[in-house]
Amino acid sequence: MKYRITHTTTYNYSQAVGLCQNQARLQPRNFWRQYCGHSHFEIEPTPKDYRELLDYFGNRLAYFAIQQPHKQLVVTAISEVSLFPGRQRHELLPQSTWQQVRDYFQESSGQELSKQQTQALLEARQYILDSPMVTATPDLADYARPSFQADRPLLEVVTDLMQRIYSDFTYDPASTTIATPLLEVLAQRRGVCQDFAHLAIGCLRSFGIPARYVSGYLETVPALGKPRLVGVDASHAWFAVYIPDIGWLDFDPTNNKMPHDQHITLAWGRDYADVTPLKGIAFGGGQHSLSVSVDVLRLHSAVS
């Protein structure tokens, strides 16, 4: 499938901003099931300085600075992305148990690995450690434990955990903010896609399994007979788990499914703090209001 994504962020300030510096992670990545053929920004006022680079995790990062007084900042990212879901990779290879995967990361230093295996191992290991917004705790381990049955294939463990989060938690945008602690989400059983992704990551890391945070978009389909509304889609988040000899597999606990041909990936990292879509500093401005509009438009099928 091929999509055009238009993501517009608007800041309105009560007083003029004299200078602002910003980082945007709003351009989709390229990897085995996705290709971004075109992506550009439209920024008003026009930046004095603008650069594109890759961050530590390989995400596309745009830096820009505006050095003229302004009371409104509008940042629009427009991208065209093709998805090539093909056959799911986990169907092609034997499945390891979760204990085997845990032990692989604990004991692999004494094994002989190829250069490619060593590189993948080192990259995945960082996703076992605590991160700014996700800390492995006994409470998270207790919640996850029913999924971690002895000798159970890791794919089954993660699928069961995803299904349990989907069933046990209520999607409620009014219940949390970006700053809501993960243990509070666990206690109140309510949250949004970001919270559910963080929860799953914390559960998996509590058992020594590498898990990372994925930001992106999800195509929304209007009800039968209803017109498609423009600009009402939203950013989305899910998580991915590393399985040796297979690689990273994505899971969406908000919708209880493995991403296939409707999930567009923007960036990935240890948690939300690594992939914030737009952040920066502004000098002046007083009070401000923020609005975000996202439109995910299906264009046509991509040729694989």
N, C-alpha and C positions, 0 to 999 in steps of 0.2 A: 504494500500500500504506500501511497505517497500523500504527504500532508503539507499544508502551509500553516505555520504557527505565527500568530501575531500577538506579541505580549507587550502591553503598554502600561507603564507605571507613571503616575502623575503625582507630583508633590506641589502643593500650594502653601505659600508661606505668608504669615501676617506682616512680616517685614522683609525688606530686601536682603538676600544672601549675597555677600560680596565675593566669596570664593567657596567652591566645593570640589572635593576630590572623591571619586567613586570607583568601585569595582563591580563589574557585572558578569555573572555566569549565566548567560541567557542564550548561548549558542550551542546547539546540540552536538554531542560527541559523535565521532565515527568509530564503530567497532563492528564485530562480526555480523550482527543482525540489523545494523542501522548505518545509513550514509546521509550526511548533510551536504547536499550539493551546492547550496547557496545560503548565506546568512549575512545580514547587515543590520546596522543600527541607524535609527533616525533620532537625533538628540536635539532638543530645543531648550535653551539657547545652544548655539554651536560651540562645542568644546574648543578650548585653546590648545589642549594637549590630548591626544588620543593614541592608544597603543593596544595591540592584541598580542597575547602570549599564552603559554600553557602554565598552569599552576603545578604544584608538587604532585598532584594526583593525575595529571594529564588532562584536566578539564580546560576548556577554552575560557580564557579570562580576558575581558576588555577593561582597560583602565582609561579614565578620562577625567579631565579637570576643566571647570568653567571658571573663568576669572573676570567675569563681568557681572554687575549687579542684576539680580533677577528675583522675581517673586513667584515664579512657577518653573518647575523642571519637568520635562516630559521625555521619557526614555522609551523608545519603541524598538523592539527586536523582531525582525521578520526573517523567518527561516523556512526552507523547503527541505523536507526530510523523507527519505525512502526507507521503508522497513522490509527486511527480508527474513521473515520468521523461519521459513523452511521447516525442517524436521528438528524437533527438540533434541539437544545433544545428550540429555540424560537417558534417552531411549536407546542409545547406541552402545553404551558401555556398562559393565557390571557395577553394582552399587556397593559402596563401602558402608559399614556400620558407623554409627556416630563415635563409638569407642576407637575404631580404627583411625578415623579422621583426627580425633583428639590426640591419639598417641603419635600419629604421623608428625604432628607439629611439635610434640614434646620430645620425640626421640630421633627426628630426622637428621640431627647434627652428626650422628654417627653412621649415616648411610651414604652410599655412593649415589649421587644424583647427577643427572645431566645438567649442563649449563642452563637450559631452559627450565628444568624442574627447580633448580636452585633459585633462579630469578623469581619464578612464580611463588615459591615457598617464602622467600624473604618479603615479597610484596604482600602476601596474604597474612603473614604473621602480625603485621601492624594492626590488623583488624580484630585481633583477639584482645588487645590491650584496652584499658579504659580510655575514654575520650572526653572532651569537655562537657558533652551533654548526655553521655551514656556511661554509667559506672555499674559494673557487675556487683550484685549484692545477694545476700542469702534470700531476701524476699523474692527477687526475680528468679533465682534458682528454684525456690519452692513452687512458684507458679508454673515454671517450665517442666518440672520433674515428671509429671504424668506423661508427657510426650517422650521423654528420654528413657524408654524401656530398654532393658539389656539386649544387646545384639540386634537392635532394630536398625535397618538401613537409614542413613542420615536423611535421605530424600523423604522417607516416610515420617521421620521425626519432625522435619521442618514443615511438611504439609500438614501434619496434625497440629503443630503449634499455630500455624497460620489459621487453620479452621477454628481453633479454640479462641484465638483473639477475636476473630470475626463474630463468633457466637457470644462471647462473654462481655464484649465491650460495645458501647453505644456510640455511634458517630454523632457528636454534638459540638458544633463550631463555637458555641457560647461557653463551653465548659473549661477550656484551657487557653493559654497564650503560649508564645514561643518560650517564655521563661518558666512555665509550669514544671516543677520537678517530676521526674519519671515515677518515683514512688507514689506521688500524689495521683498520677494518672492510674497507676495500678490499684490504688485504694478506692478511687471513685468509679472505676470501670467506665470512664467516658473520655472522649478525646477526638482527635482528627487524625488524618493520615500520617502526619509527622509523628504524632505520639505513638501510633500503632507500630510504625517502622522502628522507632527508638526502643519500644518495648520488646519487640522480637529480637532486635540486635542485642539488647542487654541480656535477654534470656539465653541466647546462643553463646554469647561470650562467657556467661557464667559456667558453661560446661566446656569451655576451651575450644569453641568452634568459631572460626573467622566469619564475621558478618559485617557488611558495609551498608551505608545509607545511599539511596539513589533518589535524585530529584528529577522531575520531568513533567510530562503532561499525559492526560488520558482523554482520548476522544469520547465525547458524550453524544449519545444518539437520542434524538427527540422521540417522544412517544408516537405511536402509529397515528398518522393523520394530522400531527402537529407540525407547524413550520419550524425549521431550524433557526434558533436565535443566535445572533452574532455577538461575540464578546462575553459570553456567560460561562465559558469553560474556565477552569482554574488550574493552578499548578498542583502537582500531585507528588506523592512520595511513597516509596516502598523500600524493600531491602533485598540484598543478595547474599548468598552463602557460597563459600568456596568448598568444592569437592575435588580432591586430587584426581588427576587424569580426566576430569570432565571440565573443570573450570568454575566460573561463577554462574549460578542460577538465580534468577529473580523470582520474588514472591510478593504478592500484593495482599496484605492482610485486611485492608479496608474493603476489598471486593472479593476476597477469598478465591484468588485465581493466580496462576502463573502468567505474567505478562507475555503477550504473544504479538498481535498485530495492531493493537490500539494504544500501547504504551510507548511514548517517545521519551528517550533518555536525554536529559540535559547534562548532568554531572553526577559524580559519586565521590564519597569520602567517608570519614569515620562516623560523622553524624551531620546534622543540619548546619552546624557552625562552619563546616568545611565547604559547603555548597550554597551558601546564602545567595539568592538570585541577584540582589542589588543591595549594596551597602556602601557607606562612605561617611565623610565628615563635611559639615557645612558651617561656615563662619557667619553668624548673624541668622536672620530668618524668623526669630521669635517662635510663635506657635506654628505648627504645620498640620496639614491634613494629607492623607495618602489614599489614593484609589488605584486599583489594579484591574485591568481588563485583559482577558486571554481568549483568543479565538483559535480553535484547532479545526481546520477545514480539510476534509478529505478531497484530494484532487483526482487521483485515479490509481489503478494498480501499478505497482513498480515491477519492472522486468528483472527477474533474478538471473 
